[in-house]
């Protein structure tokens, strides 16, 4: 199965059925922190729920509509990053991600997201990558800001979290912006 090296100790790998046990444990052990911003993760109550998620991500891949990858560090799964969809007609996509307890602060998500953006622009030749995050989710919002995405606006009451509607901040990165960044960094 596909793997992509992030550094000497970390890599991305497509989620496979045999990852279900380890991914379930990571999700379960990180549940209290994650469910504040990802309420659907609370539906992950049994290993079978994780198996269903992995099967759906493999179906997504087979339908050429994006993919979900595990973020591995020192041969342990530390989080998940993926494309929500690919709009091939408009050449756009959206990225979602989460990192498990014990894996924060290692730069894993920055490296993983940078690799996903590179894949979207270089391999798929898309024109736009979007990231949305709840306005109060400062950690999640820091990632697109660090990677040079443009804050494009706010979608009011975009998501129901913990019984209250929250606003989403929308970040976008265009192919032309990414090329400029890449040129400036060389």
C-alpha positions as a Markdown table, in Angstrom:
| # | Residue | x | y | z |
|---|---|---|---|---|
| 1 | Unk | 0.0 | 0.0 | 0.0 |
| 2 | Unk | 1.1 | 3.6 | -0.7 |
| 3 | Unk | 3.4 | 5.3 | 1.8 |
| 4 | Unk | 5.0 | 8.7 | 1.7 |
| 5 | Unk | 8.0 | 9.7 | 3.9 |
| 6 | Unk | 7.7 | 12.8 | 5.9 |
| 7 | Unk | 11.0 | 12.5 | 7.7 |
| 8 | Unk | 13.3 | 9.8 | 9.1 |
| 9 | Unk | 10.8 | 8.7 | 11.7 |
| 10 | Unk | 7.4 | 9.7 | 10.2 |
| 11 | Unk | 5.4 | 8.8 | 7.1 |
| 12 | Unk | 1.9 | 8.8 | 5.6 |
| 13 | Unk | 0.2 | 5.5 | 4.7 |
| 14 | Unk | -3.2 | 4.7 | 3.3 |
| 15 | Unk | -5.4 | 3.3 | 6.0 |
| 16 | Unk | -5.8 | -0.5 | 5.6 |
| 17 | Unk | -8.1 | -3.0 | 7.4 |
| 18 | Unk | -5.2 | -4.3 | 9.5 |
| 19 | Unk | -4.8 | -0.7 | 11.0 |
| 20 | Unk | -8.2 | -0.8 | 12.6 |
| 21 | Unk | -7.1 | -2.0 | 16.0 |
| 22 | Unk | -4.3 | 0.6 | 16.5 |
| 23 | Unk | -6.4 | 3.4 | 15.0 |
| 24 | Unk | -9.4 | 2.5 | 17.2 |
| 25 | Unk | -7.1 | 2.6 | 20.3 |
| 26 | Unk | -5.7 | 6.0 | 19.3 |
| 27 | Unk | -9.1 | 7.4 | 18.7 |
| 28 | Unk | -10.5 | 6.0 | 21.9 |
| 29 | Unk | -7.6 | 7.3 | 24.0 |
| 30 | Unk | -7.9 | 10.8 | 22.4 |
| 31 | Unk | -11.7 | 10.9 | 22.5 |
| 32 | Unk | -12.1 | 13.5 | 25.2 |
| 33 | Unk | -10.0 | 16.1 | 23.4 |
| 34 | Unk | -11.1 | 15.3 | 19.9 |
| 35 | Unk | -14.9 | 15.2 | 20.3 |
| 36 | Unk | -15.0 | 18.9 | 21.2 |
| 37 | Unk | -14.2 | 19.7 | 17.6 |
| 38 | Unk | -15.0 | 16.4 | 15.8 |
| 39 | Unk | -18.4 | 15.3 | 17.2 |
| 40 | Unk | -18.7 | 12.4 | 14.8 |
| 41 | Unk | -15.6 | 10.8 | 16.2 |
| 42 | Unk | -17.8 | 10.1 | 19.3 |
| 43 | Unk | -19.6 | 7.5 | 17.1 |
| 44 | Unk | -16.4 | 5.5 | 17.2 |
| 45 | Unk | -17.3 | 3.2 | 20.1 |
| 46 | Unk | -16.1 | -0.2 | 18.9 |
| 47 | Unk | -13.3 | -1.4 | 16.7 |
| 48 | Unk | -15.9 | -2.3 | 14.2 |
| 49 | Unk | -16.7 | 1.4 | 13.8 |
| 50 | Unk | -13.1 | 2.0 | 12.9 |
| 51 | Unk | -13.2 | -0.9 | 10.4 |
| 52 | Unk | -16.3 | 0.7 | 8.7 |
| 53 | Unk | -14.4 | 4.1 | 8.5 |
| 54 | Unk | -11.4 | 2.4 | 6.9 |
| 55 | Unk | -13.6 | 0.5 | 4.4 |
| 56 | Unk | -15.3 | 3.8 | 3.5 |
| 57 | Unk | -12.0 | 5.4 | 3.0 |
| 58 | Unk | -10.9 | 2.6 | 0.6 |
| 59 | Unk | -14.2 | 3.0 | -1.3 |
| 60 | Unk | -13.4 | 6.8 | -1.5 |
| 61 | Unk | -10.0 | 5.9 | -3.0 |
| 62 | Unk | -11.5 | 3.4 | -5.5 |
| 63 | Unk | -14.0 | 6.0 | -6.6 |
| 64 | Unk | -11.1 | 8.5 | -7.3 |
| 65 | Unk | -12.6 | 10.9 | -4.8 |
| 66 | Unk | -9.7 | 11.5 | -2.5 |
| 67 | Unk | -8.3 | 9.3 | 0.3 |
| 68 | Unk | -7.6 | 9.1 | 4.0 |
| 69 | Unk | -4.1 | 8.4 | 5.3 |
| 70 | Unk | -2.7 | 7.5 | 8.7 |
| 71 | Unk | 0.1 | 9.7 | 10.0 |
| 72 | Unk | 2.7 | 7.3 | 11.4 |
| 73 | Unk | 5.5 | 8.3 | 13.8 |
| 74 | Unk | 8.1 | 5.8 | 15.0 |
| 75 | Unk | 5.9 | 3.0 | 13.5 |
| 76 | Unk | 2.8 | 4.0 | 15.6 |
| 77 | Unk | -0.2 | 5.7 | 14.1 |
| 78 | Unk | -0.6 | 9.2 | 15.5 |
| 79 | Unk | -3.4 | 10.7 | 13.5 |
| 80 | Unk | -5.4 | 10.9 | 10.3 |
| 81 | Unk | -5.3 | 13.3 | 7.4 |
| 82 | Unk | -7.3 | 13.1 | 4.2 |
| 83 | Unk | -9.2 | 14.8 | 1.4 |
| 84 | Unk | -12.9 | 15.1 | 2.0 |
| 85 | Unk | -13.6 | 14.9 | -1.7 |
| 86 | Unk | -12.1 | 15.9 | -5.1 |
| 87 | Unk | -14.2 | 18.1 | -7.4 |
| 88 | Unk | -12.5 | 17.2 | -10.6 |
| 89 | Unk | -14.5 | 19.6 | -12.8 |
| 90 | Unk | -13.5 | 22.7 | -10.7 |
| 91 | Unk | -10.1 | 21.1 | -9.7 |
| 92 | Unk | -10.7 | 21.7 | -6.0 |
| 93 | Unk | -10.4 | 19.7 | -2.8 |
| 94 | Unk | -10.7 | 20.1 | 1.0 |
| 95 | Unk | -8.4 | 18.7 | 3.6 |
| 96 | Unk | -9.4 | 17.4 | 7.1 |
| 97 | Unk | -7.2 | 16.2 | 9.9 |
| 98 | Unk | -6.8 | 15.2 | 13.5 |
| 99 | Unk | -3.8 | 14.2 | 15.7 |
| 100 | Unk | -4.0 | 11.8 | 18.6 |
| 101 | Unk | -2.9 | 12.4 | 22.2 |
| 102 | Unk | 0.8 | 12.1 | 22.6 |
| 103 | Unk | 1.6 | 13.1 | 19.1 |
| 104 | Unk | 1.0 | 16.8 | 19.3 |
| 105 | Unk | 3.8 | 19.3 | 19.1 |
| 106 | Unk | 6.1 | 17.2 | 16.9 |
| 107 | Unk | 5.4 | 19.0 | 13.6 |
| 108 | Unk | 3.7 | 15.9 | 12.2 |
| 109 | Unk | 0.5 | 17.6 | 11.1 |
| 110 | Unk | 2.4 | 20.4 | 9.4 |
| 111 | Unk | 4.5 | 18.0 | 7.4 |
| 112 | Unk | 1.5 | 15.8 | 6.6 |
| 113 | Unk | -0.6 | 18.7 | 5.4 |
| 114 | Unk | 2.2 | 20.1 | 3.3 |
| 115 | Unk | 2.6 | 16.7 | 1.7 |
| 116 | Unk | -1.1 | 16.5 | 1.0 |
| 117 | Unk | -1.1 | 20.0 | -0.6 |
| 118 | Unk | 1.9 | 19.1 | -2.7 |
| 119 | Unk | 0.0 | 15.9 | -3.9 |
| 120 | Unk | -3.1 | 18.0 | -4.7 |
| 121 | Unk | -1.2 | 20.5 | -6.8 |
| 122 | Unk | 1.6 | 18.4 | -8.3 |
| 123 | Unk | 0.1 | 15.0 | -8.8 |
| 124 | Unk | -3.6 | 15.8 | -9.3 |
| 125 | Unk | -2.9 | 19.3 | -10.8 |
| 126 | Unk | -5.7 | 20.8 | -8.8 |
| 127 | Unk | -6.2 | 24.6 | -8.6 |
| 128 | Unk | -7.5 | 25.1 | -5.1 |
| 129 | Unk | -7.1 | 23.4 | -1.7 |
| 130 | Unk | -9.4 | 24.5 | 1.2 |
| 131 | Unk | -9.3 | 24.0 | 4.9 |
| 132 | Unk | -12.2 | 24.9 | 7.2 |
| 133 | Unk | -12.0 | 25.0 | 11.0 |
| 134 | Unk | -14.2 | 26.1 | 13.8 |
| 135 | Unk | -13.5 | 29.8 | 14.7 |
| 136 | Unk | -12.5 | 28.9 | 18.3 |
| 137 | Unk | -10.3 | 25.9 | 17.3 |
| 138 | Unk | -7.1 | 27.8 | 17.4 |
| 139 | Unk | -4.8 | 24.8 | 17.0 |
| 140 | Unk | -6.6 | 23.6 | 13.9 |
| 141 | Unk | -6.6 | 27.2 | 12.4 |
| 142 | Unk | -2.9 | 27.6 | 13.1 |
| 143 | Unk | -2.0 | 24.9 | 10.5 |
| 144 | Unk | -3.4 | 26.6 | 7.3 |
| 145 | Unk | -2.1 | 30.0 | 8.6 |
| 146 | Unk | 1.4 | 28.4 | 9.0 |
| 147 | Unk | 1.2 | 26.9 | 5.5 |
| 148 | Unk | 0.4 | 30.2 | 3.8 |
| 149 | Unk | -3.3 | 29.7 | 3.2 |
| 150 | Unk | -5.4 | 32.8 | 2.8 |
| 151 | Unk | -8.2 | 33.4 | 5.3 |
| 152 | Unk | -11.1 | 33.9 | 2.9 |
| 153 | Unk | -14.0 | 34.3 | 5.2 |
| 154 | Unk | -16.4 | 33.0 | 7.8 |
| 155 | Unk | -19.4 | 30.7 | 7.4 |
| 156 | Unk | -21.8 | 31.5 | 10.1 |
| 157 | Unk | -23.3 | 28.7 | 12.2 |
| 158 | Unk | -21.7 | 26.1 | 9.9 |
| 159 | Unk | -21.6 | 23.2 | 12.3 |
| 160 | Unk | -23.4 | 21.9 | 15.4 |
| 161 | Unk | -20.8 | 21.2 | 18.1 |
| 162 | Unk | -21.8 | 20.1 | 21.6 |
| 163 | Unk | -25.3 | 21.4 | 21.1 |
| 164 | Unk | -24.3 | 24.9 | 19.8 |
| 165 | Unk | -23.7 | 26.2 | 16.3 |
| 166 | Unk | -20.2 | 27.4 | 15.6 |
| 167 | Unk | -18.8 | 29.5 | 12.8 |
| 168 | Unk | -16.2 | 28.1 | 10.4 |
| 169 | Unk | -13.2 | 30.1 | 9.2 |
| 170 | Unk | -12.5 | 29.2 | 5.5 |
| 171 | Unk | -8.9 | 29.1 | 4.3 |
| 172 | Unk | -7.9 | 28.6 | 0.7 |
| 173 | Unk | -4.6 | 28.0 | -1.1 |
| 174 | Unk | -4.5 | 28.4 | -4.9 |
| 175 | Unk | -2.0 | 26.7 | -7.2 |
| 176 | Unk | -0.5 | 30.1 | -8.2 |
| 177 | Unk | 0.0 | 31.0 | -4.5 |
| 178 | Unk | 1.6 | 27.7 | -3.8 |
| 179 | Unk | 4.0 | 28.1 | -6.8 |
| 180 | Unk | 5.0 | 31.5 | -5.5 |
| 181 | Unk | 5.7 | 30.1 | -2.0 |
| 182 | Unk | 7.6 | 27.2 | -3.4 |
| 183 | Unk | 9.7 | 29.6 | -5.6 |
| 184 | Unk | 10.4 | 31.9 | -2.6 |
| 185 | Unk | 11.6 | 29.0 | -0.5 |
| 186 | Unk | 14.1 | 27.8 | -3.1 |
